[in-house]
Amino acid sequence: MVITDVLYDLTVGVAGAVLGALIMLMFTSKKNRRLSNEIILNRKDLEKLRLENNRLIETIKNRENQILELQKKILKKKTGK
């Protein structure tokens, strides 16, 4: 009688642990999938920002070059007089 009670308790405990592990696996896989999707979206947003930053940096460089050219022209006019 004592052995059957111990075996029953052991079986119920193992079954409960396995069931709990399966339920946790289900929840964590859903959470991992959601987090993975968020990471992908954030990477896409970061890539868009990087491209925009590169475009703005290129625009700034072009403006700086224009300013330098104008300064050179002004200096040539001043030294030529």
DAMOPE-V63418 format. One record per pair of residues at least 24 apart in sequence whose ideal C-beta (glycine too) atoms are under 8 Angstrom apart, sorted by the first residue. I is the first residue (numbers start at 0). J is the second residue. Records with the same first field share a line. If there is no record, write none. Layout:
I->J, J
This chain:
none
